[in-house]
Amino acid sequence: MGSGTPYHEDYGHVFESEDVSSWSADPKLSEALKNLTPSQQQILIGYYKHGQSNKEIAEQMKVSQQAVSRMRLLTIRHLRKVMDEGERDV
């Protein structure tokens, strides 16, 4: 990732499917992805799979760019929390 390449380009192979729950081999993360709201899934698919900007996603969803940015950030934080809790359970 370090060369300035966007995250979705480095890991594009991970995001081949529109089914976000298939993006991870980890069952806990797959379940967390599957349980995201349709809006959260749409943002992740647009951003990571299709390489869309917040502006492009916002236009499709008819919301502000700030709303898309905030929802993506909160979704990623939620997924990290789920994974961190999973590590503590081990």
PyMOL Python script that loads the backbone (N, CA, C, O; Angstrom):
from pymol import cmd

cmd.read_pdbstr("""\
ATOM      1  N   MET A   1       0.801  -1.195   0.000  1.00  0.00           N
ATOM      2  CA  MET A   1       0.000   0.000   0.000  1.00  0.00           C
ATOM      3  C   MET A   1       0.844   1.259   0.000  1.00  0.00           C
ATOM      4  O   MET A   1       0.378   2.289  -0.487  1.00  0.00           O
ATOM      5  N   GLY A   2       2.008   1.233   0.497  1.00  0.00           N
ATOM      6  CA  GLY A   2       2.798   2.399   0.774  1.00  0.00           C
ATOM      7  C   GLY A   2       3.155   3.284  -0.394  1.00  0.00           C
ATOM      8  O   GLY A   2       3.572   4.419  -0.165  1.00  0.00           O
ATOM      9  N   SER A   3       3.021   2.845  -1.628  1.00  0.00           N
ATOM     10  CA  SER A   3       3.469   3.621  -2.777  1.00  0.00           C
ATOM     11  C   SER A   3       2.454   4.661  -3.224  1.00  0.00           C
ATOM     12  O   SER A   3       2.571   5.189  -4.330  1.00  0.00           O
ATOM     13  N   GLY A   4       1.480   4.965  -2.412  1.00  0.00           N
ATOM     14  CA  GLY A   4       0.470   5.932  -2.802  1.00  0.00           C
ATOM     15  C   GLY A   4      -0.662   5.322  -3.610  1.00  0.00           C
ATOM     16  O   GLY A   4      -1.568   6.031  -4.048  1.00  0.00           O
ATOM     17  N   THR A   5      -0.616   4.016  -3.808  1.00  0.00           N
ATOM     18  CA  THR A   5      -1.679   3.321  -4.523  1.00  0.00           C
ATOM     19  C   THR A   5      -2.886   3.217  -3.610  1.00  0.00           C
ATOM     20  O   THR A   5      -2.751   2.824  -2.452  1.00  0.00           O
ATOM     21  N   PRO A   6      -4.073   3.564  -4.114  1.00  0.00           N
ATOM     22  CA  PRO A   6      -5.262   3.441  -3.263  1.00  0.00           C
ATOM     23  C   PRO A   6      -5.446   2.018  -2.754  1.00  0.00           C
ATOM     24  O   PRO A   6      -5.121   1.051  -3.443  1.00  0.00           O
ATOM     25  N   TYR A   7      -5.972   1.904  -1.543  1.00  0.00           N
ATOM     26  CA  TYR A   7      -6.175   0.613  -0.883  1.00  0.00           C
ATOM     27  C   TYR A   7      -6.909  -0.366  -1.779  1.00  0.00           C
ATOM     28  O   TYR A   7      -6.527  -1.532  -1.870  1.00  0.00           O
ATOM     29  N   HIS A   8      -7.971   0.103  -2.446  1.00  0.00           N
ATOM     30  CA  HIS A   8      -8.786  -0.806  -3.251  1.00  0.00           C
ATOM     31  C   HIS A   8      -8.018  -1.356  -4.442  1.00  0.00           C
ATOM     32  O   HIS A   8      -8.379  -2.416  -4.952  1.00  0.00           O
ATOM     33  N   GLU A   9      -6.970  -0.677  -4.906  1.00  0.00           N
ATOM     34  CA  GLU A   9      -6.174  -1.202  -6.014  1.00  0.00           C
ATOM     35  C   GLU A   9      -5.214  -2.278  -5.521  1.00  0.00           C
ATOM     36  O   GLU A   9      -4.979  -3.261  -6.224  1.00  0.00           O
ATOM     37  N   ASP A  10      -4.659  -2.109  -4.330  1.00  0.00           N
ATOM     38  CA  ASP A  10      -3.757  -3.119  -3.771  1.00  0.00           C
ATOM     39  C   ASP A  10      -4.491  -4.407  -3.436  1.00  0.00           C
ATOM     40  O   ASP A  10      -3.919  -5.492  -3.549  1.00  0.00           O
ATOM     41  N   TYR A  11      -5.734  -4.304  -3.028  1.00  0.00           N
ATOM     42  CA  TYR A  11      -6.481  -5.460  -2.549  1.00  0.00           C
ATOM     43  C   TYR A  11      -7.721  -5.741  -3.388  1.00  0.00           C
ATOM     44  O   TYR A  11      -8.666  -6.366  -2.905  1.00  0.00           O
ATOM     45  N   GLY A  12      -7.726  -5.291  -4.625  1.00  0.00           N
ATOM     46  CA  GLY A  12      -8.879  -5.461  -5.498  1.00  0.00           C
ATOM     47  C   GLY A  12      -9.320  -6.897  -5.643  1.00  0.00           C
ATOM     48  O   GLY A  12     -10.513  -7.168  -5.784  1.00  0.00           O
ATOM     49  N   HIS A  13      -8.362  -7.840  -5.610  1.00  0.00           N
ATOM     50  CA  HIS A  13      -8.708  -9.259  -5.747  1.00  0.00           C
ATOM     51  C   HIS A  13      -9.596  -9.740  -4.606  1.00  0.00           C
ATOM     52  O   HIS A  13     -10.362 -10.688  -4.779  1.00  0.00           O
ATOM     53  N   VAL A  14      -9.506  -9.112  -3.466  1.00  0.00           N
ATOM     54  CA  VAL A  14     -10.310  -9.502  -2.306  1.00  0.00           C
ATOM     55  C   VAL A  14     -11.769  -9.117  -2.521  1.00  0.00           C
ATOM     56  O   VAL A  14     -12.670  -9.778  -2.004  1.00  0.00           O
ATOM     57  N   PHE A  15     -12.002  -8.057  -3.276  1.00  0.00           N
ATOM     58  CA  PHE A  15     -13.331  -7.478  -3.420  1.00  0.00           C
ATOM     59  C   PHE A  15     -13.990  -7.841  -4.748  1.00  0.00           C
ATOM     60  O   PHE A  15     -14.766  -7.049  -5.282  1.00  0.00           O
ATOM     61  N   GLU A  16     -13.697  -9.023  -5.290  1.00  0.00           N
ATOM     62  CA  GLU A  16     -14.233  -9.405  -6.595  1.00  0.00           C
ATOM     63  C   GLU A  16     -15.744  -9.592  -6.578  1.00  0.00           C
ATOM     64  O   GLU A  16     -16.402  -9.318  -7.582  1.00  0.00           O
ATOM     65  N   SER A  17     -16.301 -10.043  -5.487  1.00  0.00           N
ATOM     66  CA  SER A  17     -17.728 -10.356  -5.400  1.00  0.00           C
ATOM     67  C   SER A  17     -18.525  -9.172  -4.859  1.00  0.00           C
ATOM     68  O   SER A  17     -18.012  -8.375  -4.074  1.00  0.00           O
ATOM     69  N   GLU A  18     -19.771  -9.064  -5.281  1.00  0.00           N
ATOM     70  CA  GLU A  18     -20.691  -8.067  -4.720  1.00  0.00           C
ATOM     71  C   GLU A  18     -21.197  -8.514  -3.347  1.00  0.00           C
ATOM     72  O   GLU A  18     -21.764  -7.709  -2.607  1.00  0.00           O
ATOM     73  N   ASP A  19     -20.999  -9.779  -3.002  1.00  0.00           N
ATOM     74  CA  ASP A  19     -21.417 -10.323  -1.708  1.00  0.00           C
ATOM     75  C   ASP A  19     -20.321 -10.018  -0.693  1.00  0.00           C
ATOM     76  O   ASP A  19     -19.309 -10.717  -0.642  1.00  0.00           O
ATOM     77  N   VAL A  20     -20.520  -8.970   0.118  1.00  0.00           N
ATOM     78  CA  VAL A  20     -19.467  -8.537   1.029  1.00  0.00           C
ATOM     79  C   VAL A  20     -19.061  -9.614   2.024  1.00  0.00           C
ATOM     80  O   VAL A  20     -17.926  -9.615   2.499  1.00  0.00           O
ATOM     81  N   SER A  21     -19.966 -10.531   2.348  1.00  0.00           N
ATOM     82  CA  SER A  21     -19.612 -11.571   3.324  1.00  0.00           C
ATOM     83  C   SER A  21     -18.572 -12.537   2.764  1.00  0.00           C
ATOM     84  O   SER A  21     -17.957 -13.285   3.525  1.00  0.00           O
ATOM     85  N   SER A  22     -18.365 -12.533   1.451  1.00  0.00           N
ATOM     86  CA  SER A  22     -17.356 -13.416   0.850  1.00  0.00           C
ATOM     87  C   SER A  22     -15.981 -12.760   0.790  1.00  0.00           C
ATOM     88  O   SER A  22     -15.030 -13.372   0.305  1.00  0.00           O
ATOM     89  N   TRP A  23     -15.861 -11.533   1.270  1.00  0.00           N
ATOM     90  CA  TRP A  23     -14.601 -10.809   1.183  1.00  0.00           C
ATOM     91  C   TRP A  23     -13.562 -11.291   2.187  1.00  0.00           C
ATOM     92  O   TRP A  23     -12.404 -10.881   2.112  1.00  0.00           O
ATOM     93  N   SER A  24     -13.942 -12.135   3.108  1.00  0.00           N
ATOM     94  CA  SER A  24     -13.003 -12.596   4.131  1.00  0.00           C
ATOM     95  C   SER A  24     -13.180 -14.085   4.381  1.00  0.00           C
ATOM     96  O   SER A  24     -14.294 -14.607   4.383  1.00  0.00           O
ATOM     97  N   ALA A  25     -12.051 -14.755   4.591  1.00  0.00           N
ATOM     98  CA  ALA A  25     -12.097 -16.170   4.958  1.00  0.00           C
ATOM     99  C   ALA A  25     -12.379 -16.329   6.453  1.00  0.00           C
ATOM    100  O   ALA A  25     -12.713 -17.421   6.912  1.00  0.00           O
ATOM    101  N   ASP A  26     -12.246 -15.241   7.207  1.00  0.00           N
ATOM    102  CA  ASP A  26     -12.489 -15.278   8.644  1.00  0.00           C
ATOM    103  C   ASP A  26     -13.998 -15.311   8.889  1.00  0.00           C
ATOM    104  O   ASP A  26     -14.703 -14.382   8.497  1.00  0.00           O
ATOM    105  N   PRO A  27     -14.504 -16.367   9.531  1.00  0.00           N
ATOM    106  CA  PRO A  27     -15.956 -16.484   9.738  1.00  0.00           C
ATOM    107  C   PRO A  27     -16.557 -15.320  10.528  1.00  0.00           C
ATOM    108  O   PRO A  27     -17.669 -14.882  10.234  1.00  0.00           O
ATOM    109  N   LYS A  28     -15.834 -14.823  11.519  1.00  0.00           N
ATOM    110  CA  LYS A  28     -16.353 -13.721  12.338  1.00  0.00           C
ATOM    111  C   LYS A  28     -16.496 -12.451  11.498  1.00  0.00           C
ATOM    112  O   LYS A  28     -17.503 -11.749  11.594  1.00  0.00           O
ATOM    113  N   LEU A  29     -15.484 -12.158  10.673  1.00  0.00           N
ATOM    114  CA  LEU A  29     -15.553 -10.978   9.816  1.00  0.00           C
ATOM    115  C   LEU A  29     -16.607 -11.162   8.728  1.00  0.00           C
ATOM    116  O   LEU A  29     -17.340 -10.223   8.414  1.00  0.00           O
ATOM    117  N   SER A  30     -16.691 -12.347   8.157  1.00  0.00           N
ATOM    118  CA  SER A  30     -17.715 -12.611   7.134  1.00  0.00           C
ATOM    119  C   SER A  30     -19.113 -12.381   7.691  1.00  0.00           C
ATOM    120  O   SER A  30     -19.965 -11.793   7.026  1.00  0.00           O
ATOM    121  N   GLU A  31     -19.342 -12.842   8.907  1.00  0.00           N
ATOM    122  CA  GLU A  31     -20.648 -12.655   9.547  1.00  0.00           C
ATOM    123  C   GLU A  31     -20.912 -11.172   9.800  1.00  0.00           C
ATOM    124  O   GLU A  31     -22.022 -10.689   9.578  1.00  0.00           O
ATOM    125  N   ALA A  32     -19.889 -10.450  10.267  1.00  0.00           N
ATOM    126  CA  ALA A  32     -20.047  -9.014  10.518  1.00  0.00           C
ATOM    127  C   ALA A  32     -20.346  -8.269   9.218  1.00  0.00           C
ATOM    128  O   ALA A  32     -21.183  -7.366   9.200  1.00  0.00           O
ATOM    129  N   LEU A  33     -19.674  -8.638   8.140  1.00  0.00           N
ATOM    130  CA  LEU A  33     -19.923  -8.011   6.841  1.00  0.00           C
ATOM    131  C   LEU A  33     -21.345  -8.294   6.364  1.00  0.00           C
ATOM    132  O   LEU A  33     -22.027  -7.410   5.846  1.00  0.00           O
ATOM    133  N   LYS A  34     -21.778  -9.531   6.544  1.00  0.00           N
ATOM    134  CA  LYS A  34     -23.120  -9.930   6.116  1.00  0.00           C
ATOM    135  C   LYS A  34     -24.196  -9.163   6.883  1.00  0.00           C
ATOM    136  O   LYS A  34     -25.272  -8.897   6.347  1.00  0.00           O
ATOM    137  N   ASN A  35     -23.909  -8.810   8.125  1.00  0.00           N
ATOM    138  CA  ASN A  35     -24.891  -8.137   8.972  1.00  0.00           C
ATOM    139  C   ASN A  35     -24.897  -6.618   8.829  1.00  0.00           C
ATOM    140  O   ASN A  35     -25.656  -5.939   9.522  1.00  0.00           O
ATOM    141  N   LEU A  36     -24.066  -6.074   7.944  1.00  0.00           N
ATOM    142  CA  LEU A  36     -24.084  -4.635   7.703  1.00  0.00           C
ATOM    143  C   LEU A  36     -25.400  -4.248   7.033  1.00  0.00           C
ATOM    144  O   LEU A  36     -26.037  -5.066   6.371  1.00  0.00           O
ATOM    145  N   THR A  37     -25.791  -3.005   7.214  1.00  0.00           N
ATOM    146  CA  THR A  37     -27.000  -2.519   6.550  1.00  0.00           C
ATOM    147  C   THR A  37     -26.755  -2.454   5.041  1.00  0.00           C
ATOM    148  O   THR A  37     -25.605  -2.415   4.603  1.00  0.00           O
ATOM    149  N   PRO A  38     -27.823  -2.442   4.250  1.00  0.00           N
ATOM    150  CA  PRO A  38     -27.643  -2.299   2.798  1.00  0.00           C
ATOM    151  C   PRO A  38     -26.850  -1.038   2.424  1.00  0.00           C
ATOM    152  O   PRO A  38     -26.053  -1.067   1.487  1.00  0.00           O
ATOM    153  N   SER A  39     -27.064   0.057   3.145  1.00  0.00           N
ATOM    154  CA  SER A  39     -26.321   1.292   2.863  1.00  0.00           C
ATOM    155  C   SER A  39     -24.835   1.119   3.147  1.00  0.00           C
ATOM    156  O   SER A  39     -23.994   1.554   2.361  1.00  0.00           O
ATOM    157  N   GLN A  40     -24.513   0.484   4.269  1.00  0.00           N
ATOM    158  CA  GLN A  40     -23.111   0.233   4.593  1.00  0.00           C
ATOM    159  C   GLN A  40     -22.469  -0.651   3.530  1.00  0.00           C
ATOM    160  O   GLN A  40     -21.348  -0.392   3.093  1.00  0.00           O
ATOM    161  N   GLN A  41     -23.179  -1.688   3.118  1.00  0.00           N
ATOM    162  CA  GLN A  41     -22.656  -2.581   2.086  1.00  0.00           C
ATOM    163  C   GLN A  41     -22.462  -1.834   0.772  1.00  0.00           C
ATOM    164  O   GLN A  41     -21.446  -2.015   0.100  1.00  0.00           O
ATOM    165  N   GLN A  42     -23.432  -0.993   0.399  1.00  0.00           N
ATOM    166  CA  GLN A  42     -23.333  -0.235  -0.848  1.00  0.00           C
ATOM    167  C   GLN A  42     -22.097   0.660  -0.839  1.00  0.00           C
ATOM    168  O   GLN A  42     -21.402   0.769  -1.850  1.00  0.00           O
ATOM    169  N   ILE A  43     -21.824   1.291   0.280  1.00  0.00           N
ATOM    170  CA  ILE A  43     -20.654   2.166   0.384  1.00  0.00           C
ATOM    171  C   ILE A  43     -19.370   1.356   0.256  1.00  0.00           C
ATOM    172  O   ILE A  43     -18.469   1.743  -0.488  1.00  0.00           O
ATOM    173  N   LEU A  44     -19.272   0.240   0.969  1.00  0.00           N
ATOM    174  CA  LEU A  44     -18.059  -0.578   0.883  1.00  0.00           C
ATOM    175  C   LEU A  44     -17.857  -1.133  -0.519  1.00  0.00           C
ATOM    176  O   LEU A  44     -16.736  -1.131  -1.029  1.00  0.00           O
ATOM    177  N   ILE A  45     -18.925  -1.606  -1.148  1.00  0.00           N
ATOM    178  CA  ILE A  45     -18.823  -2.146  -2.508  1.00  0.00           C
ATOM    179  C   ILE A  45     -18.395  -1.043  -3.475  1.00  0.00           C
ATOM    180  O   ILE A  45     -17.501  -1.242  -4.298  1.00  0.00           O
ATOM    181  N   GLY A  46     -19.031   0.110  -3.371  1.00  0.00           N
ATOM    182  CA  GLY A  46     -18.672   1.218  -4.256  1.00  0.00           C
ATOM    183  C   GLY A  46     -17.230   1.645  -4.084  1.00  0.00           C
ATOM    184  O   GLY A  46     -16.509   1.832  -5.064  1.00  0.00           O
ATOM    185  N   TYR A  47     -16.810   1.799  -2.840  1.00  0.00           N
ATOM    186  CA  TYR A  47     -15.470   2.313  -2.555  1.00  0.00           C
ATOM    187  C   TYR A  47     -14.386   1.278  -2.829  1.00  0.00           C
ATOM    188  O   TYR A  47     -13.432   1.557  -3.556  1.00  0.00           O
ATOM    189  N   TYR A  48     -14.524   0.091  -2.258  1.00  0.00           N
ATOM    190  CA  TYR A  48     -13.448  -0.896  -2.346  1.00  0.00           C
ATOM    191  C   TYR A  48     -13.506  -1.753  -3.606  1.00  0.00           C
ATOM    192  O   TYR A  48     -12.459  -2.070  -4.171  1.00  0.00           O
ATOM    193  N   LYS A  49     -14.685  -2.133  -4.059  1.00  0.00           N
ATOM    194  CA  LYS A  49     -14.774  -2.991  -5.243  1.00  0.00           C
ATOM    195  C   LYS A  49     -14.681  -2.182  -6.528  1.00  0.00           C
ATOM    196  O   LYS A  49     -13.952  -2.547  -7.450  1.00  0.00           O
ATOM    197  N   HIS A  50     -15.431  -1.073  -6.584  1.00  0.00           N
ATOM    198  CA  HIS A  50     -15.508  -0.298  -7.821  1.00  0.00           C
ATOM    199  C   HIS A  50     -14.585   0.919  -7.837  1.00  0.00           C
ATOM    200  O   HIS A  50     -14.467   1.588  -8.864  1.00  0.00           O
ATOM    201  N   GLY A  51     -13.931   1.213  -6.716  1.00  0.00           N
ATOM    202  CA  GLY A  51     -12.998   2.339  -6.677  1.00  0.00           C
ATOM    203  C   GLY A  51     -13.668   3.697  -6.817  1.00  0.00           C
ATOM    204  O   GLY A  51     -13.049   4.653  -7.283  1.00  0.00           O
ATOM    205  N   GLN A  52     -14.929   3.783  -6.416  1.00  0.00           N
ATOM    206  CA  GLN A  52     -15.654   5.043  -6.522  1.00  0.00           C
ATOM    207  C   GLN A  52     -15.242   5.998  -5.409  1.00  0.00           C
ATOM    208  O   GLN A  52     -14.843   5.582  -4.321  1.00  0.00           O
ATOM    209  N   SER A  53     -15.347   7.272  -5.706  1.00  0.00           N
ATOM    210  CA  SER A  53     -15.079   8.297  -4.698  1.00  0.00           C
ATOM    211  C   SER A  53     -16.309   8.468  -3.809  1.00  0.00           C
ATOM    212  O   SER A  53     -17.402   8.004  -4.134  1.00  0.00           O
ATOM    213  N   ASN A  54     -16.102   9.143  -2.684  1.00  0.00           N
ATOM    214  CA  ASN A  54     -17.235   9.450  -1.807  1.00  0.00           C
ATOM    215  C   ASN A  54     -18.285  10.252  -2.572  1.00  0.00           C
ATOM    216  O   ASN A  54     -19.485  10.054  -2.380  1.00  0.00           O
ATOM    217  N   LYS A  55     -17.832  11.152  -3.436  1.00  0.00           N
ATOM    218  CA  LYS A  55     -18.756  11.978  -4.222  1.00  0.00           C
ATOM    219  C   LYS A  55     -19.625  11.115  -5.132  1.00  0.00           C
ATOM    220  O   LYS A  55     -20.838  11.311  -5.202  1.00  0.00           O
ATOM    221  N   GLU A  56     -19.009  10.164  -5.826  1.00  0.00           N
ATOM    222  CA  GLU A  56     -19.767   9.289  -6.732  1.00  0.00           C
ATOM    223  C   GLU A  56     -20.788   8.446  -5.966  1.00  0.00           C
ATOM    224  O   GLU A  56     -21.935   8.299  -6.390  1.00  0.00           O
ATOM    225  N   ILE A  57     -20.354   7.902  -4.842  1.00  0.00           N
ATOM    226  CA  ILE A  57     -21.259   7.088  -4.022  1.00  0.00           C
ATOM    227  C   ILE A  57     -22.398   7.955  -3.491  1.00  0.00           C
ATOM    228  O   ILE A  57     -23.559   7.546  -3.502  1.00  0.00           O
ATOM    229  N   ALA A  58     -22.056   9.153  -3.028  1.00  0.00           N
ATOM    230  CA  ALA A  58     -23.065  10.072  -2.488  1.00  0.00           C
ATOM    231  C   ALA A  58     -24.118  10.409  -3.538  1.00  0.00           C
ATOM    232  O   ALA A  58     -25.310  10.460  -3.235  1.00  0.00           O
ATOM    233  N   GLU A  59     -23.677  10.638  -4.769  1.00  0.00           N
ATOM    234  CA  GLU A  59     -24.631  10.952  -5.839  1.00  0.00           C
ATOM    235  C   GLU A  59     -25.577   9.777  -6.084  1.00  0.00           C
ATOM    236  O   GLU A  59     -26.777   9.976  -6.273  1.00  0.00           O
ATOM    237  N   GLN A  60     -25.044   8.561  -6.083  1.00  0.00           N
ATOM    238  CA  GLN A  60     -25.884   7.376  -6.290  1.00  0.00           C
ATOM    239  C   GLN A  60     -26.888   7.198  -5.156  1.00  0.00           C
ATOM    240  O   GLN A  60     -28.043   6.838  -5.383  1.00  0.00           O
ATOM    241  N   MET A  61     -26.430   7.454  -3.938  1.00  0.00           N
ATOM    242  CA  MET A  61     -27.277   7.234  -2.766  1.00  0.00           C
ATOM    243  C   MET A  61     -28.156   8.440  -2.430  1.00  0.00           C
ATOM    244  O   MET A  61     -29.041   8.362  -1.578  1.00  0.00           O
ATOM    245  N   LYS A  62     -27.893   9.559  -3.117  1.00  0.00           N
ATOM    246  CA  LYS A  62     -28.627  10.805  -2.869  1.00  0.00           C
ATOM    247  C   LYS A  62     -28.465  11.282  -1.420  1.00  0.00           C
ATOM    248  O   LYS A  62     -29.424  11.657  -0.746  1.00  0.00           O
ATOM    249  N   VAL A  63     -27.203  11.249  -0.980  1.00  0.00           N
ATOM    250  CA  VAL A  63     -26.834  11.768   0.337  1.00  0.00           C
ATOM    251  C   VAL A  63     -25.583  12.628   0.152  1.00  0.00           C
ATOM    252  O   VAL A  63     -25.037  12.698  -0.949  1.00  0.00           O
ATOM    253  N   SER A  64     -25.134  13.275   1.209  1.00  0.00           N
ATOM    254  CA  SER A  64     -23.944  14.122   1.112  1.00  0.00           C
ATOM    255  C   SER A  64     -22.664  13.279   1.118  1.00  0.00           C
ATOM    256  O   SER A  64     -22.645  12.142   1.589  1.00  0.00           O
ATOM    257  N   GLN A  65     -21.597  13.879   0.577  1.00  0.00           N
ATOM    258  CA  GLN A  65     -20.290  13.222   0.625  1.00  0.00           C
ATOM    259  C   GLN A  65     -19.871  12.976   2.068  1.00  0.00           C
ATOM    260  O   GLN A  65     -19.282  11.943   2.387  1.00  0.00           O
ATOM    261  N   GLN A  66     -20.180  13.930   2.932  1.00  0.00           N
ATOM    262  CA  GLN A  66     -19.826  13.796   4.340  1.00  0.00           C
ATOM    263  C   GLN A  66     -20.530  12.600   4.967  1.00  0.00           C
ATOM    264  O   GLN A  66     -19.946  11.894   5.789  1.00  0.00           O
ATOM    265  N   ALA A  67     -21.784  12.372   4.584  1.00  0.00           N
ATOM    266  CA  ALA A  67     -22.524  11.223   5.118  1.00  0.00           C
ATOM    267  C   ALA A  67     -21.872   9.917   4.686  1.00  0.00           C
ATOM    268  O   ALA A  67     -21.764   8.980   5.478  1.00  0.00           O
ATOM    269  N   VAL A  68     -21.438   9.854   3.434  1.00  0.00           N
ATOM    270  CA  VAL A  68     -20.770   8.649   2.932  1.00  0.00           C
ATOM    271  C   VAL A  68     -19.451   8.445   3.661  1.00  0.00           C
ATOM    272  O   VAL A  68     -19.149   7.341   4.114  1.00  0.00           O
ATOM    273  N   SER A  69     -18.670   9.507   3.772  1.00  0.00           N
ATOM    274  CA  SER A  69     -17.374   9.413   4.450  1.00  0.00           C
ATOM    275  C   SER A  69     -17.547   8.957   5.895  1.00  0.00           C
ATOM    276  O   SER A  69     -16.827   8.079   6.370  1.00  0.00           O
ATOM    277  N   ARG A  70     -18.503   9.559   6.581  1.00  0.00           N
ATOM    278  CA  ARG A  70     -18.744   9.212   7.989  1.00  0.00           C
ATOM    279  C   ARG A  70     -19.229   7.771   8.130  1.00  0.00           C
ATOM    280  O   ARG A  70     -18.769   7.045   9.011  1.00  0.00           O
ATOM    281  N   MET A  71     -20.157   7.354   7.265  1.00  0.00           N
ATOM    282  CA  MET A  71     -20.672   5.992   7.364  1.00  0.00           C
ATOM    283  C   MET A  71     -19.574   4.967   7.067  1.00  0.00           C
ATOM    284  O   MET A  71     -19.507   3.921   7.712  1.00  0.00           O
ATOM    285  N   ARG A  72     -18.713   5.271   6.087  1.00  0.00           N
ATOM    286  CA  ARG A  72     -17.622   4.341   5.772  1.00  0.00           C
ATOM    287  C   ARG A  72     -16.666   4.239   6.959  1.00  0.00           C
ATOM    288  O   ARG A  72     -16.257   3.142   7.338  1.00  0.00           O
ATOM    289  N   LEU A  73     -16.314   5.377   7.542  1.00  0.00           N
ATOM    290  CA  LEU A  73     -15.422   5.387   8.699  1.00  0.00           C
ATOM    291  C   LEU A  73     -16.026   4.614   9.872  1.00  0.00           C
ATOM    292  O   LEU A  73     -15.347   3.799  10.496  1.00  0.00           O
ATOM    293  N   LEU A  74     -17.291   4.868  10.168  1.00  0.00           N
ATOM    294  CA  LEU A  74     -17.948   4.173  11.278  1.00  0.00           C
ATOM    295  C   LEU A  74     -18.076   2.675  11.008  1.00  0.00           C
ATOM    296  O   LEU A  74     -17.957   1.863  11.926  1.00  0.00           O
ATOM    297  N   THR A  75     -18.317   2.312   9.757  1.00  0.00           N
ATOM    298  CA  THR A  75     -18.422   0.894   9.396  1.00  0.00           C
ATOM    299  C   THR A  75     -17.087   0.197   9.589  1.00  0.00           C
ATOM    300  O   THR A  75     -17.035  -0.901  10.143  1.00  0.00           O
ATOM    301  N   ILE A  76     -16.009   0.820   9.140  1.00  0.00           N
ATOM    302  CA  ILE A  76     -14.675   0.228   9.298  1.00  0.00           C
ATOM    303  C   ILE A  76     -14.331   0.119  10.785  1.00  0.00           C
ATOM    304  O   ILE A  76     -13.780  -0.892  11.218  1.00  0.00           O
ATOM    305  N   ARG A  77     -14.650   1.143  11.560  1.00  0.00           N
ATOM    306  CA  ARG A  77     -14.411   1.077  13.017  1.00  0.00           C
ATOM    307  C   ARG A  77     -15.183  -0.082  13.640  1.00  0.00           C
ATOM    308  O   ARG A  77     -14.657  -0.810  14.483  1.00  0.00           O
ATOM    309  N   HIS A  78     -16.430  -0.243  13.218  1.00  0.00           N
ATOM    310  CA  HIS A  78     -17.257  -1.342  13.731  1.00  0.00           C
ATOM    311  C   HIS A  78     -16.620  -2.692  13.395  1.00  0.00           C
ATOM    312  O   HIS A  78     -16.530  -3.570  14.253  1.00  0.00           O
ATOM    313  N   LEU A  79     -16.182  -2.852  12.154  1.00  0.00           N
ATOM    314  CA  LEU A  79     -15.574  -4.124  11.747  1.00  0.00           C
ATOM    315  C   LEU A  79     -14.282  -4.387  12.518  1.00  0.00           C
ATOM    316  O   LEU A  79     -14.009  -5.521  12.911  1.00  0.00           O
ATOM    317  N   ARG A  80     -13.492  -3.340  12.733  1.00  0.00           N
ATOM    318  CA  ARG A  80     -12.256  -3.501  13.524  1.00  0.00           C
ATOM    319  C   ARG A  80     -12.582  -3.921  14.957  1.00  0.00           C
ATOM    320  O   ARG A  80     -11.909  -4.776  15.531  1.00  0.00           O
ATOM    321  N   LYS A  81     -13.618  -3.312  15.524  1.00  0.00           N
ATOM    322  CA  LYS A  81     -14.025  -3.656  16.893  1.00  0.00           C
ATOM    323  C   LYS A  81     -14.452  -5.119  16.971  1.00  0.00           C
ATOM    324  O   LYS A  81     -14.075  -5.831  17.901  1.00  0.00           O
ATOM    325  N   VAL A  82     -15.236  -5.563  15.997  1.00  0.00           N
ATOM    326  CA  VAL A  82     -15.665  -6.963  15.954  1.00  0.00           C
ATOM    327  C   VAL A  82     -14.446  -7.879  15.919  1.00  0.00           C
ATOM    328  O   VAL A  82     -14.398  -8.885  16.627  1.00  0.00           O
ATOM    329  N   MET A  83     -13.466  -7.530  15.098  1.00  0.00           N
ATOM    330  CA  MET A  83     -12.277  -8.373  14.973  1.00  0.00           C
ATOM    331  C   MET A  83     -11.425  -8.313  16.241  1.00  0.00           C
ATOM    332  O   MET A  83     -10.877  -9.331  16.664  1.00  0.00           O
ATOM    333  N   ASP A  84     -11.309  -7.132  16.851  1.00  0.00           N
ATOM    334  CA  ASP A  84     -10.544  -7.011  18.097  1.00  0.00           C
ATOM    335  C   ASP A  84     -11.176  -7.841  19.205  1.00  0.00           C
ATOM    336  O   ASP A  84     -10.469  -8.485  19.980  1.00  0.00           O
ATOM    337  N   GLU A  85     -12.501  -7.830  19.284  1.00  0.00           N
ATOM    338  CA  GLU A  85     -13.196  -8.634  20.288  1.00  0.00           C
ATOM    339  C   GLU A  85     -12.960 -10.115  20.037  1.00  0.00           C
ATOM    340  O   GLU A  85     -12.844 -10.897  20.980  1.00  0.00           O
ATOM    341  N   GLY A  86     -12.889 -10.498  18.785  1.00  0.00           N
ATOM    342  CA  GLY A  86     -12.624 -11.888  18.421  1.00  0.00           C
ATOM    343  C   GLY A  86     -11.248 -12.337  18.861  1.00  0.00           C
ATOM    344  O   GLY A  86     -11.070 -13.478  19.287  1.00  0.00           O
ATOM    345  N   GLU A  87     -10.260 -11.436  18.759  1.00  0.00           N
ATOM    346  CA  GLU A  87      -8.899 -11.778  19.181  1.00  0.00           C
ATOM    347  C   GLU A  87      -8.833 -11.973  20.690  1.00  0.00           C
ATOM    348  O   GLU A  87      -8.078 -12.819  21.171  1.00  0.00           O
ATOM    349  N   ARG A  88      -9.612 -11.203  21.443  1.00  0.00           N
ATOM    350  CA  ARG A  88      -9.603 -11.328  22.903  1.00  0.00           C
ATOM    351  C   ARG A  88     -10.287 -12.602  23.374  1.00  0.00           C
ATOM    352  O   ARG A  88     -10.013 -13.100  24.466  1.00  0.00           O
ATOM    353  N   ASP A  89     -11.185 -13.128  22.534  1.00  0.00           N
ATOM    354  CA  ASP A  89     -11.894 -14.358  22.893  1.00  0.00           C
ATOM    355  C   ASP A  89     -11.006 -15.588  22.793  1.00  0.00           C
ATOM    356  O   ASP A  89     -11.335 -16.641  23.339  1.00  0.00           O
ATOM    357  N   VAL A  90      -9.880 -15.458  22.098  1.00  0.00           N
ATOM    358  CA  VAL A  90      -9.008 -16.620  21.859  1.00  0.00           C
ATOM    359  C   VAL A  90      -8.227 -16.966  23.092  1.00  0.00           C
ATOM    360  O   VAL A  90      -7.443 -17.914  23.079  1.00  0.00           O
TER     361      VAL A  90
END
""", "prot")
cmd.dss("prot")
cmd.show_as("cartoon", "prot")
cmd.util.cbc("prot")
cmd.orient("prot")
